[in-house]
Amino acid sequence: MIFNRKILFVGLLGSAVAVPYVLNHPQLAAKAKSLWNANSIAASMGGHAAGRDGLGSPSHGGSPSHGSWNLLGNWSGETPAASHPIAPLPPPIDYAEILRFDLAPESVLQRWPRVTTVNEDKFTGMRVPIVTGPQEDDLAGSLTYYFDNRRQVQRIVLQGHTGDPRRLVTLVTRQHEFQPLPSLQAGMYVSVRNNQPQGLLQITYAPVIDATDPHHRATVILELNRSGTYLSAAGRELLKQDKQLSRW
């Protein structure tokens, strides 16, 4: 249904801001998962489990009215609550539209309302939350553009969750010449230039794959580098660790 997909997309958009932080804190990730499950249970009960006064029915200062809470948290009955229109959804984003090296810092600032600056090696990074759309092969997470002193993008790093990584795999293998490596994980892909790794895509399965949470089946880490720039220290360490663990 259109209504359900709008709610799902808005939820993904909100989670994108927290994903990069939670990914690096397993305890927070577990806590967030438990809170998500608790909220899902409450929503599935239509709000009957607890009203606005926390006692199972809404507080109106007198005898309870006849009605029920709907999934938006509004009271349908004798005293309807004020409705809140749902904000229009942003259009879906194609991966090729954002994984590009012809961007300037100003274009990043104009497109995204929240940008975090980071420093790595000799580059200045601009990190933004990203949700590409509501489909299972879309992705929610963070996207970082690394600029050199000539204000050119030299490196792009994408981290996040997806329910189906095949669309991303197709893009990097066809447009960026990534090649698959044998892996015990969901996938490891590497591009090589002058016998040095230039890019990687690691796909790992979620610890628990839940059919009711189809957008979080896999975690992806993608690093792309402009010609002449090679894999970052973090990317090389990731390849080294996977090889030591005999994952490929």
C-alpha positions as CSV (number, residue, x, y, z in Angstrom):
1,M,0.0,0.0,0.0
2,I,1.2,3.6,-0.7
3,F,0.5,4.6,2.9
4,N,2.7,1.9,4.3
5,R,5.5,2.6,1.9
6,K,5.5,6.3,2.9
7,I,5.7,5.4,6.5
8,L,8.6,3.0,5.8
9,F,10.5,5.5,3.7
10,V,10.2,8.2,6.4
11,G,11.5,5.7,9.0
12,L,14.4,4.8,6.8
13,L,15.2,8.5,6.3
14,G,15.3,9.1,10.0
15,S,17.4,6.1,10.7
16,A,20.1,7.1,8.2
17,V,21.4,9.8,10.5
18,A,22.0,7.3,13.3
19,V,23.2,4.4,11.2
20,P,26.9,5.4,10.9
21,Y,27.2,5.9,14.7
22,V,25.3,2.8,15.7
23,L,27.2,0.6,13.3
24,N,30.3,1.1,15.4
25,H,28.6,0.5,18.7
26,P,27.2,-3.1,19.0
27,Q,25.6,-2.4,22.4
28,L,23.7,0.6,20.9
29,A,22.7,-1.5,17.9
30,A,21.3,-4.2,20.1
31,K,19.4,-1.6,22.2
32,A,18.0,0.1,19.1
33,K,16.8,-3.2,17.8
34,S,15.0,-4.0,21.0
35,L,13.4,-0.6,21.0
36,W,12.3,-1.0,17.4
37,N,10.7,-4.3,18.2
38,A,8.9,-2.9,21.2
39,N,7.5,0.0,19.1
40,S,6.5,-2.4,16.4
41,I,4.5,-4.5,18.8
42,A,2.7,-1.4,20.2
43,A,1.9,-0.2,16.7
44,S,0.5,-3.6,15.7
45,M,-1.9,-3.4,18.7
46,G,-3.3,-0.2,17.3
47,G,-2.2,1.7,20.4
48,H,-4.7,-0.1,22.7
49,A,-1.8,-1.2,25.0
50,A,-1.3,2.3,26.3
51,G,-3.1,5.5,25.7
52,R,-1.9,9.1,26.1
53,D,-2.2,8.9,29.9
54,G,-0.3,5.6,30.0
55,L,-3.3,3.7,31.5
56,G,-4.7,2.1,28.4
57,S,-7.1,4.9,27.4
58,P,-6.7,8.6,26.5
59,S,-7.0,11.3,29.1
60,H,-9.8,13.8,28.4
61,G,-10.4,15.1,32.0
62,G,-13.7,13.2,32.3
63,S,-15.3,9.9,31.4
64,P,-13.5,8.0,28.6
65,S,-14.8,8.6,25.1
66,H,-15.7,5.7,22.7
67,G,-13.2,5.2,20.0
68,S,-9.7,3.8,19.4
69,W,-6.2,4.9,18.5
70,N,-5.1,4.3,14.9
71,L,-1.6,3.5,13.7
72,L,-0.7,7.2,13.4
73,G,-1.4,7.8,17.0
74,N,-4.7,9.7,16.4
75,W,-7.9,9.2,18.3
76,S,-10.9,8.2,16.1
77,G,-14.1,8.6,18.1
78,E,-16.1,11.4,19.8
79,T,-13.0,13.6,20.2
80,P,-10.7,13.3,17.1
81,A,-7.2,14.5,17.5
82,A,-5.8,17.0,15.1
83,S,-4.3,15.4,12.1
84,H,-0.7,15.9,11.0
85,P,-0.1,15.7,7.3
86,I,2.7,13.4,6.2
87,A,5.6,15.3,4.6
88,P,6.2,14.6,0.9
89,L,8.8,12.0,0.2
90,P,12.1,12.8,-1.5
91,P,12.5,11.1,-4.9
92,P,14.4,7.8,-5.1
93,I,18.2,8.2,-5.7
94,D,20.0,6.2,-8.3
95,Y,23.4,4.9,-7.1
96,A,25.2,6.3,-10.2
97,E,23.8,9.7,-9.3
98,I,25.7,9.9,-6.1
99,L,28.8,7.7,-6.7
100,R,30.5,10.3,-9.0
101,F,33.7,12.2,-8.9
102,D,32.6,15.4,-10.6
103,L,31.1,17.1,-7.5
104,A,32.3,20.3,-5.8
105,P,32.0,21.0,-2.1
106,E,29.3,23.6,-2.8
107,S,27.1,21.1,-4.6
108,V,27.3,18.8,-1.5
109,L,26.3,21.6,0.8
110,Q,23.4,22.7,-1.5
111,R,22.0,19.2,-1.8
112,W,22.1,18.0,1.8
113,P,20.9,20.1,4.7
114,R,23.2,18.3,7.2
115,V,26.9,17.8,6.4
116,T,29.7,16.6,8.8
117,T,33.3,17.4,7.9
118,V,36.0,14.9,8.7
119,N,39.8,14.6,7.9
120,E,41.5,11.6,6.6
121,D,45.0,11.3,5.2
122,K,45.5,14.4,3.2
123,F,41.9,14.8,2.3
124,T,38.9,16.7,3.8
125,G,35.7,14.7,3.9
126,M,32.1,15.8,3.7
127,R,29.8,13.2,5.2
128,V,26.0,13.1,4.7
129,P,23.2,10.8,5.7
130,I,21.7,8.9,2.7
131,V,18.5,7.0,1.9
132,T,18.3,6.0,-1.7
133,G,14.6,4.8,-1.6
134,P,12.1,2.5,-0.1
135,Q,12.9,-0.7,-2.0
136,E,14.7,-3.7,-0.6
137,D,17.7,-3.1,-2.9
138,D,18.0,0.6,-1.7
139,L,20.4,1.6,1.0
140,A,20.3,3.7,4.1
141,G,23.5,4.9,5.8
142,S,26.2,7.5,5.3
143,L,28.1,8.8,2.3
144,T,31.4,10.6,2.5
145,Y,33.1,12.6,-0.3
146,Y,36.9,13.2,0.2
147,F,38.3,16.3,-1.5
148,D,41.9,17.2,-2.1
149,N,43.4,20.7,-2.0
150,R,42.2,21.3,-5.6
151,R,38.7,20.7,-4.4
152,Q,38.3,17.5,-6.5
153,V,36.7,14.4,-5.2
154,Q,39.4,11.7,-4.8
155,R,37.6,9.1,-2.6
156,I,34.0,8.1,-2.0
157,V,33.0,5.9,1.0
158,L,29.5,4.5,1.4
159,Q,28.4,2.6,4.5
160,G,25.0,1.3,5.4
161,H,22.3,-1.3,5.4
162,T,20.4,-2.9,2.5
163,G,18.0,-5.8,2.0
164,D,19.4,-6.8,-1.4
165,P,22.9,-5.7,-2.4
166,R,22.7,-7.0,-6.0
167,R,22.0,-3.6,-7.6
168,L,25.0,-2.1,-5.9
169,V,27.2,-5.1,-7.0
170,T,26.0,-4.7,-10.6
171,L,27.0,-1.0,-10.6
172,V,30.5,-1.5,-9.3
173,T,31.3,-4.5,-11.4
174,R,30.1,-2.9,-14.6
175,Q,31.2,0.7,-14.2
176,H,34.2,0.4,-11.8
177,E,35.7,-2.9,-12.9
178,F,35.3,-4.6,-9.5
179,Q,36.1,-8.3,-9.5
180,P,34.7,-10.8,-6.9
181,L,36.9,-12.6,-4.5
182,P,36.1,-16.0,-2.8
183,S,34.4,-15.1,0.5
184,L,32.6,-16.7,3.4
185,Q,30.7,-13.5,3.7
186,A,27.9,-12.3,1.4
187,G,30.5,-10.9,-0.9
188,M,33.9,-9.2,-1.4
189,Y,34.7,-7.3,-4.5
190,V,38.0,-5.5,-5.3
191,S,39.3,-3.3,-8.1
192,V,43.0,-3.3,-8.9
193,R,45.2,-0.9,-10.8
194,N,49.0,-1.1,-11.2
195,N,48.9,-4.2,-9.0
196,Q,47.4,-2.1,-6.1
197,P,43.9,-2.3,-4.7
198,Q,42.0,0.8,-5.7
199,G,38.5,0.0,-4.4
200,L,36.6,-2.5,-2.4
201,L,33.0,-3.5,-1.7
202,Q,32.5,-5.7,1.4
203,I,29.0,-7.2,2.0
204,T,28.3,-9.0,5.3
205,Y,25.2,-10.7,6.5
206,A,23.3,-9.3,9.4
207,P,23.8,-11.3,12.7
208,V,20.1,-12.1,12.6
209,I,18.2,-12.0,9.3
210,D,14.6,-11.2,10.1
211,A,11.9,-11.6,7.5
212,T,9.9,-8.8,9.1
213,D,12.9,-6.4,8.7
214,P,13.8,-6.9,5.0
215,H,15.9,-3.7,4.7
216,H,18.6,-4.8,7.1
217,R,19.7,-8.2,5.8
218,A,23.2,-7.0,4.9
219,T,25.7,-4.3,5.8
220,V,27.8,-2.8,3.0
221,I,31.1,-0.9,3.0
222,L,32.1,0.6,-0.4
223,E,35.3,2.6,-1.1
224,L,35.8,4.1,-4.6
225,N,39.0,6.0,-5.5
226,R,39.7,8.3,-8.5
227,S,42.4,7.0,-10.9
228,G,45.8,7.6,-9.3
229,T,44.4,7.3,-5.8
230,Y,44.6,4.0,-4.1
231,L,42.8,2.2,-1.2
232,S,42.8,4.0,2.1
233,A,44.6,2.7,5.2
234,A,41.2,1.6,6.6
235,G,40.4,-0.2,3.4
236,R,43.7,-2.0,3.2
237,E,43.3,-3.1,6.9
238,L,39.8,-4.4,6.1
239,L,41.3,-6.5,3.2
240,K,44.1,-7.7,5.5
241,Q,41.7,-8.8,8.3
242,D,39.5,-10.7,6.0
243,K,42.4,-12.5,4.4
244,Q,43.8,-13.4,7.9
245,L,40.4,-14.8,8.8
246,S,40.5,-17.0,5.6
247,R,37.3,-15.2,4.4
248,W,38.8,-15.1,0.9
